Amino acid sequence: MKIMSFQASLAAALMLAAAWLASPVSAQTQTAPAAPVQSTAQPSAVSPAPVAAPAAAPAVSSVTAPAAAKSDTAAGVAPAMKELSPWVMFQSADVIVKAVMIGLAFASLMTWTVLIAKSIELSVASTRLRSALKKIAEARSLAEAQMALGAKEGILPSFLAAALREARMSAGLSSDAGIKERAASSFSEIVRAEARRIRVGMGVLATIGSTSPFVGLFGTVWGIMNSFIGISKSQTTNLAVVAPGIAEALLATAIGLVAAIPAVIIYNHFSRVTKSYLELVSRASGAAGRLLSRDLDRSHGSVHSRAAE
């Protein structure tokens, strides 16, 4: 009996030690340690070895389970934060915010298209006009200038054709001032038409540059409203929950600025280039007017010489 009571006392001591070691873990998991509370009324059925093994096993499992849960949680949060890219934010955005982003992206595409097209157009037009002005620099009459240019189309051949047409239609009139005035009026119409043609696309740049920030701001306001609605539904102000929605909303403003800033810069650039080109057009108009004046003076000189004879 003494041996059995000693074994029972030893088993109870081992159980109390195991419960004391497992008490921090059980406090975290908020589970009551039921193993230490056992009755010693039947000491003969309890042995030291079987009691120690079950007491140690729950302690290990209770320690490893929260650690595994924490590692799984950390592993689940980290990839989600890494995946917060512009494309993911676009895919998870609201339908209206997506429409705003797509419209701004299309506006940015139009800006760069206008840049390429207008650059080529202005470069080719300026090169042709400078070459035509060099060809007629030594011409003495409208006919010689047309022969020097050939059957090419352009702004300078249009001026020469308008001058010849006015001289032909005003044949027999004694006043040269009226012919020059009517030719200058025709030249002004040609200059205005050329200015309208060369400025095609500039209005698009002006519209994109002035409205894109406000369109992006509209998408941002709409996205932030949806984020606040989501916060009220989830009843949490955790930054991890709030940040994705706000980031999606701010992406619309970023795309609006990306579309607006290049549009304003390109518009100012083309304003300067267009002004330089229109100065070349004015030079071509002046050259055609001088050739018309020489032809008129030459014709009146020949008339006076014949009259003198």
Secondary structure per residue as TSV (DSSP state, phi and psi in degrees):
chain	resnum	aa	ss	phi	psi
A	1	M	-	360.0	-38.6
A	2	K	H	-62.9	-39.5
A	3	I	H	-65.2	-41.2
A	4	M	H	-67.9	-39.7
A	5	S	H	-67.3	-34.9
A	6	F	H	-64.3	-43.5
A	7	Q	H	-62.4	-38.3
A	8	A	H	-67.3	-39.5
A	9	S	H	-65.2	-41.7
A	10	L	H	-63.7	-41.0
A	11	A	H	-64.9	-39.5
A	12	A	H	-65.6	-38.4
A	13	A	H	-64.6	-43.4
A	14	L	H	-62.7	-39.6
A	15	M	H	-66.0	-40.5
A	16	L	H	-64.9	-39.0
A	17	A	H	-65.3	-42.4
A	18	A	H	-65.9	-37.8
A	19	A	H	-67.5	-35.6
A	20	W	H	-67.4	-38.8
A	21	L	H	-68.4	-35.2
A	22	A	H	-86.9	-1.8
A	23	S	H	-63.7	-38.2
A	24	P	H	-61.6	-41.1
A	25	V	H	-68.3	-40.2
A	26	S	H	-68.4	-27.9
A	27	A	H	-69.2	-36.1
A	28	Q	H	-68.2	-41.2
A	29	T	H	-83.3	-5.4
A	30	Q	T	56.9	45.4
A	31	T	-	-119.7	136.4
A	32	A	-	-76.3	132.5
A	33	P	-	-72.4	97.3
A	34	A	-	-81.9	-17.7
A	35	A	S	-65.9	-41.6
A	36	P	S	-66.9	-26.9
A	37	V	-	-84.3	91.9
A	38	Q	-	-135.0	153.9
A	39	S	-	-86.2	142.0
A	40	T	-	-101.1	21.9
A	41	A	S	-71.4	-24.7
A	42	Q	-	-117.9	76.4
A	43	P	G	-70.0	-24.0
A	44	S	G	-69.7	-23.2
A	45	A	G	-90.3	-1.8
A	46	V	-	-108.0	133.6
A	47	S	-	-123.3	152.6
A	48	P	H	-66.6	-44.5
A	49	A	H	-66.9	-47.4
A	50	P	H	-64.4	-28.0
A	51	V	H	-75.1	-38.8
A	52	A	H	-66.8	-38.1
A	53	A	H	-66.1	-47.9
A	54	P	H	-65.2	-28.7
A	55	A	H	-70.5	-34.1
A	56	A	H	-77.3	-33.1
A	57	A	H	-64.0	-45.5
A	58	P	H	-64.2	-31.3
A	59	A	H	-63.9	-43.1
A	60	V	H	-65.8	-44.3
A	61	S	H	-65.6	-37.5
A	62	S	H	-70.5	-26.6
A	63	V	H	-77.4	-42.8
A	64	T	H	-75.8	-27.5
A	65	A	H	-64.9	-49.1
A	66	P	H	-64.1	-35.5
A	67	A	H	-64.0	-42.2
A	68	A	H	-64.7	-38.9
A	69	A	H	-64.7	-41.5
A	70	K	H	-64.9	-40.9
A	71	S	H	-65.6	-38.6
A	72	D	H	-64.8	-39.9
A	73	T	H	-64.5	-43.9
A	74	A	H	-64.4	-40.6
A	75	A	H	-66.7	-29.0
A	76	G	H	-78.6	-30.4
A	77	V	H	-79.4	-39.3
A	78	A	H	-62.2	-48.5
A	79	P	H	-62.0	-33.9
A	80	A	H	-64.6	-38.1
A	81	M	H	-70.6	-34.9
A	82	K	H	-69.3	-27.6
A	83	E	T	-83.0	6.8
A	84	L	-	-81.7	68.2
A	85	S	-	-100.3	165.8
A	86	P	H	-56.6	-39.1
A	87	W	H	-67.1	-41.1
A	88	V	H	-66.1	-40.3
A	89	M	H	-63.8	-38.0
A	90	F	H	-64.4	-42.5
A	91	Q	H	-66.1	-34.4
A	92	S	T	-91.6	3.6
A	93	A	S	-77.6	168.7
A	94	D	-	-70.3	161.8
A	95	V	H	-62.2	-42.5
A	96	I	H	-67.5	-40.4
A	97	V	H	-64.6	-38.6
A	98	K	H	-62.1	-43.0
A	99	A	H	-62.2	-39.5
A	100	V	H	-63.5	-44.5
A	101	M	H	-63.8	-41.4
A	102	I	H	-65.5	-42.2
A	103	G	H	-62.1	-40.9
A	104	L	H	-68.5	-37.2
A	105	A	H	-64.3	-40.0
A	106	F	H	-65.0	-38.9
A	107	A	H	-63.4	-40.3
A	108	S	H	-64.4	-38.5
A	109	L	H	-63.6	-40.7
A	110	M	H	-63.4	-37.6
A	111	T	H	-60.0	-48.9
A	112	W	H	-70.4	-29.6
A	113	T	H	-66.6	-44.0
A	114	V	H	-62.6	-38.7
A	115	L	H	-58.7	-48.4
A	116	I	H	-67.3	-46.3
A	117	A	H	-65.8	-45.5
A	118	K	H	-69.9	-32.9
A	119	S	H	-62.9	-45.3
A	120	I	H	-65.4	-44.6
A	121	E	H	-62.4	-47.8
A	122	L	H	-68.2	-37.4
A	123	S	H	-64.5	-45.6
A	124	V	H	-66.5	-43.3
A	125	A	H	-64.7	-42.1
A	126	S	H	-66.4	-40.9
A	127	T	H	-64.3	-44.5
A	128	R	H	-64.3	-41.4
A	129	L	H	-68.0	-40.8
A	130	R	H	-63.3	-41.2
A	131	S	H	-64.3	-40.5
A	132	A	H	-66.2	-39.0
A	133	L	H	-64.5	-35.5
A	134	K	H	-67.5	-35.8
A	135	K	H	-69.0	-33.8
A	136	I	T	-97.8	10.1
A	137	A	T	-62.8	-32.7
A	138	E	T	-102.2	7.3
A	139	A	-	-73.6	142.1
A	140	R	-	-101.6	-13.9
A	141	S	S	-149.7	170.5
A	142	L	H	-63.5	-37.2
A	143	A	H	-65.4	-42.0
A	144	E	H	-65.9	-38.0
A	145	A	H	-64.4	-40.3
A	146	Q	H	-66.4	-37.7
A	147	M	H	-66.2	-36.7
A	148	A	H	-68.0	-36.1
A	149	L	H	-81.2	-29.4
A	150	G	-	80.0	-158.6
A	151	A	S	-94.7	44.5
A	152	K	-	-90.5	152.9
A	153	E	-	-97.9	145.0
A	154	G	S	167.6	-178.5
A	155	I	H	-73.0	-39.2
A	156	L	H	-68.8	-44.6
A	157	P	H	-58.0	-31.4
A	158	S	H	-66.3	-40.6
A	159	F	H	-62.9	-44.2
A	160	L	H	-64.8	-41.1
A	161	A	H	-65.0	-39.7
A	162	A	H	-65.5	-38.6
A	163	A	H	-66.9	-44.5
A	164	L	H	-64.4	-40.0
A	165	R	H	-63.8	-41.3
A	166	E	H	-68.6	-37.6
A	167	A	H	-66.8	-38.5
A	168	R	H	-69.7	-40.5
A	169	M	H	-73.6	-21.6
A	170	S	T	-100.5	17.8
A	171	A	T	-65.8	136.9
A	172	G	T	94.5	-8.5
A	173	L	-	-84.2	143.8
A	174	S	S	-84.1	-22.3
A	175	S	-	-94.4	122.0
A	176	D	H	-82.5	-23.8
A	177	A	H	-63.9	-38.5
A	178	G	H	-65.6	-38.3
A	179	I	H	-64.7	-45.8
A	180	K	H	-64.1	-38.6
A	181	E	H	-65.5	-43.7
A	182	R	H	-66.9	-37.2
A	183	A	H	-65.9	-39.8
A	184	A	H	-63.5	-36.5
A	185	S	H	-64.7	-40.9
A	186	S	H	-64.7	-39.2
A	187	F	H	-62.6	-39.9
A	188	S	H	-63.6	-39.6
A	189	E	H	-63.9	-39.8
A	190	I	H	-65.5	-40.5
A	191	V	H	-64.3	-43.3
A	192	R	H	-64.5	-40.8
A	193	A	H	-64.2	-39.7
A	194	E	H	-67.6	-37.3
A	195	A	H	-64.6	-41.0
A	196	R	H	-64.5	-40.0
A	197	R	H	-66.4	-41.4
A	198	I	H	-76.4	-18.7
A	199	R	T	-93.5	6.3
A	200	V	T	-63.0	128.7
A	201	G	T	100.8	-21.1
A	202	M	H	-68.0	-35.5
A	203	G	H	-64.0	-34.6
A	204	V	H	-63.6	-43.8
A	205	L	H	-63.3	-41.4
A	206	A	H	-64.0	-41.5
A	207	T	H	-65.6	-43.9
A	208	I	H	-65.2	-43.1
A	209	G	H	-65.3	-30.9
A	210	S	H	-91.1	-26.3
A	211	T	H	-105.9	-21.1
A	212	S	H	-60.1	-43.1
A	213	P	H	-60.6	-37.3
A	214	F	H	-72.4	-35.4
A	215	V	H	-65.3	-43.3
A	216	G	H	-63.1	-37.1
A	217	L	H	-65.3	-36.5
A	218	F	H	-60.9	-45.1
A	219	G	H	-62.2	-36.6
A	220	T	H	-66.3	-44.8
A	221	V	H	-61.8	-42.6
A	222	W	H	-64.1	-43.1
A	223	G	H	-65.7	-38.2
A	224	I	H	-68.4	-36.5
A	225	M	H	-60.8	-43.3
A	226	N	H	-64.7	-35.4
A	227	S	H	-64.6	-42.6
A	228	F	H	-65.6	-36.3
A	229	I	H	-63.8	-41.5
A	230	G	H	-64.5	-36.4
A	231	I	H	-63.9	-43.0
A	232	S	H	-66.0	-32.9
A	233	K	H	-73.8	-41.9
A	234	S	H	-78.7	-16.9
A	235	Q	T	56.3	44.7
A	236	T	-	-145.5	147.4
A	237	T	-	-114.6	23.7
A	238	N	-	-63.8	134.4
A	239	L	H	-63.9	-33.2
A	240	A	H	-64.5	-26.7
A	241	V	H	-86.6	-35.1
A	242	V	H	-82.5	-35.1
A	243	A	H	-59.8	-44.4
A	244	P	H	-58.9	-42.9
A	245	G	H	-65.1	-40.7
A	246	I	H	-68.3	-38.1
A	247	A	H	-63.5	-39.5
A	248	E	H	-63.3	-38.2
A	249	A	H	-68.5	-42.8
A	250	L	H	-69.4	-22.7
A	251	L	H	-61.7	-33.7
A	252	A	H	-64.0	-43.1
A	253	T	H	-64.0	-39.5
A	254	A	H	-61.7	-43.3
A	255	I	H	-67.2	-35.9
A	256	G	H	-61.6	-41.3
A	257	L	H	-68.7	-37.2
A	258	V	H	-62.6	-33.8
A	259	A	H	-80.4	-33.6
A	260	A	H	-81.5	-42.8
A	261	I	H	-63.0	-49.4
A	262	P	H	-62.2	-34.2
A	263	A	H	-63.6	-41.8
A	264	V	H	-66.0	-43.5
A	265	I	H	-64.4	-44.2
A	266	I	H	-67.2	-37.4
A	267	Y	H	-62.3	-44.2
A	268	N	H	-65.0	-37.5
A	269	H	H	-63.6	-46.4
A	270	F	H	-70.5	-26.1
A	271	S	H	-62.5	-42.4
A	272	R	H	-68.1	-44.1
A	273	V	H	-65.6	-40.2
A	274	T	H	-64.9	-38.4
A	275	K	H	-62.9	-41.0
A	276	S	H	-64.1	-40.6
A	277	Y	H	-66.6	-40.4
A	278	L	H	-66.9	-27.2
A	279	E	H	-66.7	-37.8
A	280	L	H	-63.9	-37.8
A	281	V	H	-63.6	-39.9
A	282	S	H	-64.3	-37.1
A	283	R	H	-63.4	-40.9
A	284	A	H	-64.9	-39.7
A	285	S	H	-62.6	-42.2
A	286	G	H	-64.4	-37.3
A	287	A	H	-65.2	-42.1
A	288	A	H	-65.9	-38.2
A	289	G	H	-64.5	-38.1
A	290	R	H	-67.1	-40.4
A	291	L	H	-63.7	-39.6
A	292	L	H	-63.6	-41.0
A	293	S	H	-64.3	-39.2
A	294	R	H	-64.4	-42.6
A	295	D	H	-62.2	-41.0
A	296	L	H	-65.4	-43.9
A	297	D	H	-65.1	-38.1
A	298	R	H	-67.1	-40.6
A	299	S	H	-66.8	-40.7
A	300	H	H	-69.5	-32.1
A	301	G	H	-67.1	-39.5
A	302	S	H	-68.7	-35.1
A	303	V	H	-65.8	-42.8
A	304	H	H	-66.0	-37.3
A	305	S	H	-67.6	-39.2
A	306	R	H	-67.7	-37.1
A	307	A	H	-66.8	-35.3
A	308	A	H	-69.0	-34.5
A	309	E	-	-68.6	360.0
